[in-house]
Amino acid sequence: MTDPNTQSAARLVLRQAVMRHASRLTFDVIRSPLPLLALLLLAFALRVHALDFQPLWFDEGKSVFFANQMPWDTALLTAEDIHPPLYYYLLHVWALVAEWGPFALRFLSAMSSLLAIPLVYQLGRLLSGRRAVGLLAALFLTLAPMHVYYAQEARMYALLTTLGLASTVLMLQALRAQPRRWLSRRWLAYLLITIAALYTHYYAVFIPLFQTVWVLWWAWRDARQRRHLWPWLGRMALLGLAYVPWVLLSYQVLTSYVVAKVAHEAYAPLPPWQYLVDHLLAFGGSPEAALVFGVLAGCGVVAVWRSARQPARPMTSGLLLYLLVPLAAGLVINLYFPFHPPYYERQFLYVAPAWYLLAAAGLVGLLDVARRAAWAARWQWRLLPIGAAVLVMVAIVALNAQTLHAFYTTPRNAADDYRPLMARARGLARPGDAVVCIYPWQVGYFQSYLAPRPRPMLYYVPYTAWDEPAGMEAGLDKLLSGYPRLWFPSYQAAGRVLETRVEAYLGQKAYMIDQEWYENNKLSFHASPRPLPAPLPGARFGDAVTLIEYQMAAGEVPAAWGVVPVLLTWRVQQAVEERYLVTLRLADAAGRTWSLSDSEPQAGLWPFSLWPLGQTGLDRRAVLIPAGTPPGAYKLYLSLNRPGGGQPLSVAGFDGTPRGAELFLGQVNVVAPRDPPPLEALPIQRSVGARFGDVQLLGYSLGPGPFMAGQPSSITLFWQALVPPAGDYVLAVELLDLAGQNLAQSAPRPVGDAYPTSRWRADELVVDFYQIIPAAGISDAQELHLVVIVYDAASQPVGEPVVLQSVPVVGREPNYNVPPIAHPVNARLGEGIRLLGYQTEPADRPLQPGQTMTLTLYWQCLAPIDTSYKVFTHLIDPNRPASIWAQDDAVPGRGTAPTTSWVPGEVLTDTYRLTVKPETPRGTYQIIVGLYDPVTNARLSVADEAGAPLGDHVVLQAVSVEAAYP
């Protein structure tokens, strides 16, 4: 049996060995440079990870704008803004070495923020005399979400934090070194760093303010420090003299700006407690982390203040002054000039290191108190505070990691993300274009997201410069006369008074090419006026609107860069109660649409419903020839369409001759562009990059799914000629099953044989449309492979087939039984469709305005159909056939049973709902039914059972509409 005394002695020896080695390990780790180096590497990784994931926001755009000016212009412009210019000068120099892209711009902030890590470590070491305090503070700053956030922003806040720390560290080093000269190298470095801070941010003036209060307090507490007082005040006078030039330059405009800004925003002053809590919550990164930091900082104040160490009280007082003096000064400003938009706490990011230092001192102080406590005589109990400290550290790391994960993965400012807008501009804008910007951040976005050369001219006009309409019109006229094409990004979430005036004037003077919405922003694209050929006679569109005449540009138009201006002269003959889109469609010989432009008159700002009767007005349009459009002859058509779809207004000549649903305006001769457009000009959904001999498949785009048996599905292929192809390739798209059998029909030649590959030039981009029609016999859902195969003239494969993707195909089970039909018809439409009959619900009863009738049609397929037709069902006045009082147009089966999926002998039941318009007058109306091609809007001819023609629709039955119930 072992002696208890021997066991106790053994435990004592073991305990002493463990504690001795633990102490040595702690001593070595703390004094080694490795922990600080590891923190720097971690800080670098956190600050460059996903650096360009978030879009640039307004203030970052302004940073780019200011940094792109000449030095004196930057000073003048920033004097009217809210920050001094030093950061913008540094950003300009940085961009000369790097570039103006978002990643490079933000990298400057990320790198400047890294310097704060060793500086906060040095400050903690100087104040406490302990490396552990500095290392913990450096860890807290490394993981601080707020510091990471602004290290990833092209603004001055991370730089100011570093300058504030450097200024304070240099001040302490100079005071402790007690140099004989009044302006030693340390004091000179201090003055230069502090001046840099003052010229970086206005609130940096509170850095020398808290330092002065600190020096005064120190001198009051310690008579030996009073000899530093007068030299210190002299150095502060030097700082003031260095800042006087900027004050003289900016004071008047800055005060006017601040007063106007505060009056416009009308914020209420924040209560002091809320002001302080907002900042401490921001420093913590989350409410839970802020609570932990608050407890640690409180412990730090108490524990360090009560400590007997000589540096303790200067440390505590210095850190409290570092934290509270700037915040108190900001609170006073908030009371008299309240302005606290979201994230306003970023203005005082530079005092956050004091908060982390207090928390680090609290954590170390608690360990010291626990180690010296009487109750911790047993060494096992001394592990309790160490365990608590570890838990606190784990909690801080976990909470900050959670916040940082959300920061890295949650998109911000999505409604103001300019990247989709810039992608459009990159693809279409030319160096000879002009971009009109009325906000400086818009200019900054274009300067950052577009390559410097070639880039369109960026014309910045301050918002207030065009307050007078005459000045705005003169400025736009000058731009329209000097540039062939004009871009106007319009911010739609801030009043948009000037934006609407600019758009209206451009709609009157220029030719609108395109207009796209991007959440809160809209991008308009206009062609400048040019001479046009003599006007040609127009046509009537329905009964209400007449195209008096039109003018259309003639000649050759290059793809990607060319536009076709069209001047339309409209007149409203009757009151227009519906909205109509003016649609220009560019089609090839096969009827395929290559370009489509539709909006209400004058860029959507003057719809026909607002025109007085007899009003004549001009509507300027321009059709853009898309990149990749094959050279050849195209036709331009005009139609009026309802925004919700349905059949367009019928077109008739002035003599009453029907012209169908579109008016042919003229021929457009497209030629290959002299300069190939960028790949961004192609609307590629999915990139491929597969080579087939001399051509490359860049990518493809699919139409809306799913693929349905017998129903055409569109696919667009984007090709590029690497060198001029030696011969003609056959570019085929097939839909293969697992056995390799092709279960689809598709056009096997590029662009309908109109532009064979032998005519392609080197680097030329070519777009081709395909219609994939899965076999109508597919009855069950199947997973098929969409494959591109290229053959040469001898039908030999070129390269390897490329599987684009797997696509599900949904089929239908045909029905061949004819159900009972209330009203037989037996009318034949085209060559392959028979309308067997119909029934209505309610049946044979008068309707009231606003009431809905259900119309069920019974179709039979007579032969395979290669066109997907739409069914139109109209309630019309027989005396005014163009007036539609109820309408329901759709692909049969509400899109589930297109005519191309019908098999011979199949019978289909098709239901429509006709809602009578509330303003329908009392009378007798007719239901008419027919089919039309939605691409050309041409209706199928109708014949009776004997083959006698009946026109282009079937008249079903008369419907009485009574007056509405009182």
VENFENNOR-V537928 format. One record per helix or strand of 2 or more residues. SS is the DSSP state (H for helix, E for strand). FROM is the first residue (numbers start at 0). LEN is the number of residues. If there is no record, write none. Layout:
# VENFENNOR-V537928
ss=[SS	SS]
from=[FROM	FROM]
len=[LEN	LEN]
This chain:
# VENFENNOR-V537928
ss=[H	H	H	H	H	H	H	H	H	H	H	H	H	H	H	H	H	H	H	H	E	H	E	H	H	E	H	E	E	E	E	E	E	E	E	H	E	E	E	E	E	H	E	E	E	E	E	E	H	H	E	E	E	E	E	E	E	E	E	H	H	E	E	E	E	E]
from=[3	33	57	70	85	101	130	144	156	184	201	222	271	286	310	343	373	378	413	418	433	439	456	462	468	484	496	510	520	535	544	555	562	580	592	607	615	631	650	657	662	678	685	694	706	711	729	743	749	756	764	781	801	822	832	846	851	868	879	891	898	906	922	941	948	953]
len=[28	15	10	9	12	27	13	7	21	14	20	43	13	20	26	29	3	31	3	10	4	10	4	4	14	7	13	8	7	6	8	3	10	7	7	3	9	10	2	3	9	3	7	8	2	10	7	2	4	3	10	10	9	7	9	2	10	9	12	4	3	9	11	2	3	9]
